[in-house]
Amino acid sequence: MKTIKIGESLASAVSLGCMRMSGLDEKSVDAIMDTALANGINYFDHADIYGKGASEVLFGGYLSRHMGIRDKIFIQTKCAIHDGQYDFSKEHIIRSVEGSLSRLGVDYVDFLLLHRPDTLMEPDEVAEAFDALASSGKVRNFGVSNHNPMQIELLKTAVKQPITVNQLQFSVTEAGMVTSGMNA
């Protein structure tokens, strides 16, 4: 499996999205995870809202049954959506990360992404949250999801940490950014 460097870590070029993991039982989660790892996939994508947190709980269960694997995998999670709205407040970002860490049963995530743009965001508030999470060691790298270039530039006016990734919604079944030519 080809790898990519993200921050100081190496992650597989293919990521396993864990959004639908919440509907599985422990045996199925084990089979999926074992297959992914056997095929060189070590990059796992989560969000605090996937299955209302249940996807992270099931993934965390796998990690607890496979002690010593944490240093071999790359965990990404996303935050900033709750109750049908976007929330980039310092309090919500920090609370979301702490909840994800607890559900995953880990001390840190390799990557935190802001999950979809919040048009009312205050860049300084995001910067305060990122500073707190970076200095505490709870988040190693930061990025965004589905942001346009201007939204990223606005964040960069306040955030000290590099915004190293903009994860775009793209898959075999979701190829609008290629087929429409409208998303750049």
N, C-alpha and C positions, 0 to 999 in steps of 0.2 A: 504494500500500500504506500503510495506517495504521501509524504508528510509536508506540512507547511509550518513555518516558524511564526508563532504568535507570542509576542513579548519574548520571554526567555524560554518558552515551552515549545515542544514539537507536538503538533496535532495531526491526525490523519486528514487527508484532503477531503475525505468523505465524512460527513457528520451524520450520526443517527438522531433523528428527531424523536423526542420522547412524549410528544403531545398526547397521543392516544394510549399511552402505557396505562393510564388509570383504569381502563376497562379490562385489564388482564389479571390473571391470577399469578401467584408467585412462581409456579412452575413455568408458565409462559414467559414471564419476565426473564427468568434464568436462561431459558432456551434462546431468547433473542439476544441477550447480553453475551452469552457464551459464543454464539455464532458471530456476532459483531467483533468481539475481541479476537476470535480465531482467524478472522479475515482482515485483521490489522486496523479495524476501526477503534479509535480510542477517544474520539471527539463526540460528546453527547450534549445535545441541545435541549434545554428545559425552559420553562417560564413558570413563575409563581402561580399563574392562573390555569395552567394545564391540569384539567381534572380537578379544579379547585384545590390544587396542592397534592392531590393523590398520586400523580405521576412521580413527583419528587419523593414521596414517601415510599413507593414501590422500588424506585431506583436506589434509594437509601437502604432499603432492606437488602437488596442485592449486594451493595457495598459491605454491609455488616456481616453478610454470610461469606464474603470473600475478602477477609482481612489482608492488608498489604497491597491491595490493588490501587488504592487512591493515587499513589505517586505515578502510576502508569497510565492514568486517564486524564482527559481534559474535559472539565465540566463548565458548560456555559449556561447561564440562566438569564432570564429577562424579567424586568419589572416595569411598573408604571401604569398598569391597567387595573382598575377595580370598580366594582359597581357600575359597569357600563360607561366609565369615563376614564380619561387619562389624567395621571397625577404625578408630576415631576417634583413634588415638594420634597424637601430634605427629609422630613419625618417619614413620608411614605416610602421613599427609596430605601432608607436605612431599615425600616420595619420590614419591608419586603425581603431584603437580603437576609436579615436575621431569621425570618421565617423559612426561607429557602435553605439556609445552612442547617437549621434544626431538622427540617423534613429530610434533607439529604444525608444528615448525620456526618457532616464534614466541617472543618474549621475554616475553609476558604473555598471560593470558586475561582476558576482560572479566568473567567470572563463574565462581566456583567454588561448586558445591553439594555438600553432604554427601549422598551417595547412599543414601537409606533410613536409618532410625534405628538407632543402636547403643545398645541398652538398658544397656550397661555403660560408656558414655562417661563421661569425666571432663571436665566443662566447662572446667576450667582448662587442660587439655592441648590442647583444641581452640583455646582462646584464644591459647595460645602459638604454635601453628601459624599461625593467622590473622594474628597480629601479625608474625611472621617473613615471611610471604608478602606482606602488605600493605606492610611497610617496604622490602622488596626490590623492589617494583614488579611482582612476578610475578602478582599477582591484584589486580584493581581493585574487585570487588564480591563479596559473599558471600551465600550462601543455603543452603537445605536442599531436600530432595526427599522427599515423602511423610511428613513429620513431622506429628504432631498438635500442637495449640496448647500443651499442657503441655510437650512436648519442646522446643519453640521457646523457651518461657519459661525453661526450665532452662538452655539455651545462653546466653540473654541475661544470666544472672546473672554470667557470666565474660567473654563476648566483647564487645570494644569496638566492633567494626565492626557496622553495621546488618545485620540478617538481612532482606534486602529481598524475598526471593522464597521461596515454598514451592511448588516444582514438583510438581504432583500428576499421577498417572498417569491421563490422560484423552485419549481419542481416539475416532474413529468406532467402532473395534472394542473399546475399553476405556472404557465409560461407567458403570461400577459406582457411582461416587460420585453420579451423578444418578439412576440407575435404582433403586438400593437405598435411597437416602435415609439411609443409615447413616453416611456419611463427611461430617463437617463440619469 
